[in-house]
């Protein structure tokens, strides 16, 4: 039926949008991370940028700058110096803006090391 065809088309188009967003995020994000493998997010390791600072002390500054990420420790203690960056929640132009802001915040954080 046409409903099945239209839903198949939607799934194919959405997969392509998400694949492109995953590749864009992986190319753009200036923090170590493994490429997405089927999920709608990457875990960015902020250990180097944070230095000895706690992750949770920095997240309000990021949120104030208009970027929301999930603290990694809610996904397990192994991710306590990571943030989860979702790339499927916003359109591409907003994703680009968010990644620019995140990268700029990471640069400021790195430069503020004693």
Buried (B, 14 or more C-beta within 10 A) or exposed (E): EEEEEEEEEEEEEEEEEBEEBBEBBBEBBBBEBEEBEEEBBBBBBBEEBBEEEEBEEBBEEBEEBEBEBBBBBEBEEEBBBBBBBBBBEEEEEEBBBBBEBBBEBBEEBBEEEE
